Amino acid sequence: MKSDKKPLGLYIHIPFCAKKCTYCDFYSLPGAESQMDDYVNALQIHLAEMAPFSAGYLVDTVYFGGGTPSYLGEKRLIKILKTILKRYTVPRGAEITLEANPDSAGDWKALRALRRAGFNRLSLGMQSADNRELAEIGRVHTMDQVKAAVDAARKAKFENLSLDLIYGLPHQTLGQWRENLAAAAALSPDHLSCYGLKVEEGTPLFREKDTAGLPGDEEQADMYLHTVDFLSRQGYIQYEISNFAKPGRESRHNMKYWALEEYAGFGPGAHSDMGGVRFAYVKDLDAYIQGVPTHNAPLSERDRIPPMDRDVEWIMLGLRTARGLDPKVFEARFRRRFTCFLPFLEECREAGYALQEEGRWHLTPQGFLVSNQIISGMLEVLAAEKRRRADAAARRDYRVNLD
């Protein structure tokens, strides 16, 4: 029987990690193990407190991200998941993902306990197959541990396994990236996320970027295009700029973000978009632990966004996906014609950056490389169209007033 409840994703932020990587700008805390139990208790309280607001929802995806969720240990993770399964409507077949680092995911019995508790998707932060590269960016695992974690996951009967990789690492050549990608594919994951290294301000790598030997834009572009071609030949379907999956193994949780579907986040730094309100919690573990029991989890932002004002996000996120933009959906959702975009999209098609297939517009691999510029162009068209409509409305009002 089909449920009349709306779908909802839950994101559980686990801010603990063994060591901060040189490129990481996520909210994560090495050396905070003494606060793990207090944090788990706070999460359980918060999940229970917010559960009544999800009465009209069906939680079809749950995602434990970080930080390093596996560093929390299977007993604490299971305790959190049990609270979710008890308090929320989670149907059979819901996607429940755990991010893990290879150094804390090599015990197959612990992984089996997690799978039996309800986790059914494992995302391993492999990042590289080269031990020198791993050490240079501050990773605490080795390639042998990656292989051991994959073996443990399969032995524990995880049937949905994802690997994360980063290209454009310090001193990395195209040849080395080819070897990393081939090594990852040889492990037969069901899903691969391949991200170009971004040097974020405030990270150790940012302070050393001028001397870190980072590949240039053209070298990164070659790495990306090789990734798309190689993984296609290996049977992986590209469904988003950086994400590739075997058929049916796309990340259902991440698709929520790109499709502007609703999700609720828990933990310091976690974001939510639910009931037309977007909000986020302060990136402060102590404040979260202390605030939750008094129903005062501190927010860093809270904005109510009218549905008609979601057009910018719809374009930005839709162009990141292989499905692209459906003009009919745009017109039905925002009650405006899509035709204003066509001249710009035709220019993109002539340049080899975009295609129109089955009525939808999507970017090519070459287009994904310059997606920021294309998205900016689309948003300029949208802004111009809004100004035109506003001017036309003002002229109509003026004529009415004259009459």
N, C-alpha and C positions, 0 to 999 in steps of 0.2 A: 504494500500500500504506500502510495506516495505521500510524504509528509507535507503539510502546509507551512511548516516552519522554515524560516530563512536560514541559509548556510552561514556559518561563522567559523573563522579560524582563531585558534588561541596561540599566542607566542609567549613562551616562558623564557625569560632571560636569566642565564646562569653566569654571573660575572667573575667567577673564579677561574684562574689558570695557573699553570706551573711556572710560566715565564712569559714576559711580554715580548712579542716579536718586534723586530726593528721597524716594520711597516704598519703595525696595528694602531688604528685610532678608535677602535671600539672601546666601550666602557668595560674594562676587565681589570682584575686585581690579583696579581701574584702575591703570595705570602699572607693571604687572608683566610687561611683554612680554619682558624679558630672561630670564625663567624658563620661557618657553613650551617650548623644546626639551627642557630637563631634565624638564619635566612630562610631555611626550609619551613620553619614554623610560621614566619611572616608570610611566606607565599601561600601556605595552606589557609591561613586566616583570610588573606586577601581574596583568594579564589572562592572561598565560601561566602564572603561578603558580597562579591560581585555576581555570584551565580543567579540570584533572583532576576537580575537585569537581562539574563540570557534566556528567560523562560520561553520567548518566542523564536528561539534559534536552535538549529541543529549543528553541533560542533563536528564538522566533517574533516577538519585537519587540526593537528596539534604539532607545534614545532618547538623543541628545546634547543635554543641557540645560546651563543656566548661571546666572549669567554670560551671556556671548555667545559660543556655540560658533563662529559664523561669523567672529568676530574672530581666531580661531586660524589661519585661512587654509586653503585647500583642500588643500595638500600635507600638512600635519600631520594634518588630519582624515582624509584618505585613508589615511595611514600607520596611524592607530589602527584604522580600520575593517578594513583588511587583516589586522591582527592578530586581530581578532574572527572574521573569516571563515575564517581559517586554523586557529584554535585551538578554535573552538566549532562545534557542529552547527547551522548556520543554513539552514533550508530555503528553497527558491525560494518567493517570495511573502511572506517575512517583512517586517514593517513596520519600516523603518529611517528614523527621524525626525531631522532636524537643526533645532534652533532657530537663528534668524538675526535680526539687526537689519537694517532696510532699508539703513542706510548702509554695511554690509559685505556686501550681497547683490545688488549691482547689476550684477555682471559675469557675463553669461550664459555665457561660456565656462568660467569657474570653476565655475558651477553645473552646467554640462554634465559637467565632469570629475567632480564629486561624484556626479551621477546615474549616470554610467557605472561609477563605483566601487561603487555599490550603494545609495546613499541614494535613497529613493523618496518621502519625505514631507518637506515643508518647512513650518516653522511660523514666520511672520514676526511680530515684535513691533511691530505698527502702533500700538496704544494710542489714538491719536486721529487725526482728519483735520484738526485745527485746529493750525496752526503755533504759535499763541500758547500753547495748552494744552501742546503738546509741550515748548516751551521752559521753561514754568513748572515742569514736573515733572522737568526735567533730561534729557530725551531729546535725543540728538545728531542725529536725522534730521528730515527734513521730509516733508510729504505728497507732494511731487514724487518724493522718493526711495522712498516706499512704492510709488507707481505704477510707478516704474522697476524696482524689485525684483520686483514681480508680473509685469511684462512679461518681465523676464530669466528668471524661473522658468518661465514658459510657453514661452519660446523655447528654454530648455534641456530642455523636455519633461517637467517635473515635472507629473504628473497628479493629485497629491494635495497641495493647498495649503491651509494654515490661517492665519488671521489672529487675533491677540490684540488685544482692546480693553479699555479700562477706563472705567467710568462712575462718576460721582460725583467728578470731578476738581475742583480748586479753581475756584470761581466758575462752574462749569458749570451751565447751565440744561437743562431737559428738551428745549427746542427745539434747543439745541446738540448734545445727545446724539442726538437724532433725526437730525440732519444727519450726525454721525459714523457712525452705524450705516448710514444709507442709502449713504454714500460707500464704506463697506467692502463692503456687499452688491453695489454696482455693479461691484466688481472681480471678482465671481463666484468667490470662494473656495469650496473644497469643504467647509470646516469653519470655524467661528467660535467662539472662546472669549471670553466677555464677563463680565468680573469687576467686581464692585463694589469701589471703592477701600477698602482697609483701612489704617488709619494704625497702623503697627507701632511699638512702643516702640524707641527707639534710632536711628530714622531722622531725617533732617533735617526731614521733614514733620511728624513727631510733635512736635518742638520748636516748630513754628510753627502747630500745628493750631488754636489759638484765634483766630488772625488770618488763616488761609489761605483763608477764604471757602468752606469745605467745605459741600456741600449736606446738608440734614438727612435723617433717616431716611425721612420721607414722600416727599421728593423722590427719594431713591435708589430707593424702592419703585416710584414711578411710572416711573422709567427702566427698572427691571427688567421690570415688566409690559408696557411698550411693547416691550421687546426680544423677549420671548416671543411676543407677538402679531405683531409685524412680521416676524420671521424665519420664523414658521410660514407666513405668507402668501407668503414668498419661497421656500418649498419646503425649509426646513431643519427637521430633526426635533430636538427637545430630548431629549437622552438622559441629561443630568446637570444639576445646578442651573445651572451656568455654561457648558455646552457644547452646541453645536448643529451638526448635520452634514447634508449631503446623504445620501440613502440609501446605506448601505454605506461611508460615509467617517468613521465614528466613530473616535476614537483608540483603537486596540487596545491600545496600551501603557498609557494611563491607565486603561482599563477593568480592567487587572490589579489596580491599586491598589484600586479600588472593589469588586472581586469577591474580594478576599483571595487572589489568586493569587501565585505566587512570583516574586521579582525579586532581582537582584544589582546593587548599586551600586558604582561605582569613582570614587575621587577624594575630596578633602577635603570633609567634610560630606555625602557620599553615604550613603544608607540602603539596607539590604538586608533582605529577609524570605525566608529560604530554609532548607529543612530543619527547619522549626519553630523557627528562631532568628532573632530580629530584632537587627540590629546597625548601627552607624553609625561612620564615621571622623571623627576630630577635624577641626574647621574650621581647618586650619593647613597651608598650601601647603608651607612649608619642611619641616615635620615629615613630611608625606606623601612628598615627594621624597627625603628622607634615609632614611626608614624602610622604604620598599618594597624597595630593593635588599638589605637585610638581613633580609627576611621579617618586618618589624616595623612594618607600617602601623598607626599608633596609632588605637585605638578610643575613642570617647566613650561608647559604651553597648553592652551585649550582654545579651540576655535570651532565655531559652528559654521559649516560651509553649505550654503544653499545648493541643491542639486544642479541648478542651471550654471553654477560657477565652477563645475567640475570639468568643463570642456578643456581647459589647459592641461590638467592631469591626464585626461583621457587621451589626448594627442601624444603627450610626452611618453606615457607608459605604453600605449598601443604600438608606437613606432619602435619600441624595443623588442617586440615580439615578432615571430615569423608570420603570425596571422595578420598583423598589421591593423589597418583601419577599415572598418566597414561603413561606407557612407550612409547606408540605410539605418544603421544603429545610431550614428551621429545625429541624423535628422530626427529620428524618433525620440532620442533622449534629450536633445537640446533645442528641438523645434526651430532649427535653422537649416538652410540649404548647405550642402557640402560643396557646391559648385565653386565657391570662392577659392578653394584650395587647388582646383584642377590645373590652372596655368603653372603654378609652382611645381606641382607633382609631375606634370608633363616635362618640365625642364629637368627634373631629377631622373625621369625615365630616359630621356635623351642622353644624359650623362652616364647612364648605366648604374644609377644609384637606387632606382625604384622600379617596381613592376606592378601591374594591375592584373590580377588573376581571380577569376570567379567573382568579380565585382569588388574585390578588396584591394587596397593598396598596401604594399609591404616593401621594406628595404631589401636590397641584395646584400651579399657579404661586403661588397665595396661600399655600399651605402651605410652599412653598420659602422664601418671605419670612420665615417664622417657624420655619424648620427646626430652629434651635438649641433653641428651647423645646420643640418636638415630640420631638426626640431625647432631651432631658433627661427629658421625661415618660415616654418608653418605657424609658429606663434605670432610672428610679425603679420602674416596674412590674417590671422584670427583677430588680432588687435585692430588692424585697419578695417576689417569688416564690422567690428563692434562700433568703431568710431563712425563709420558710414551710416549704420543703422541708427545710432544716437542722433546724428545730424539730421537724418531724414525724419525722425520722430519729432525733433525740435522744430523743424520747418512745418510739419503738420500742425503741431500745437500753435505755432505762430499764426498760421492761416485761420485756424479755428477761432483764435482770439480776435483777429481782425474782423471776422464775420460777426 
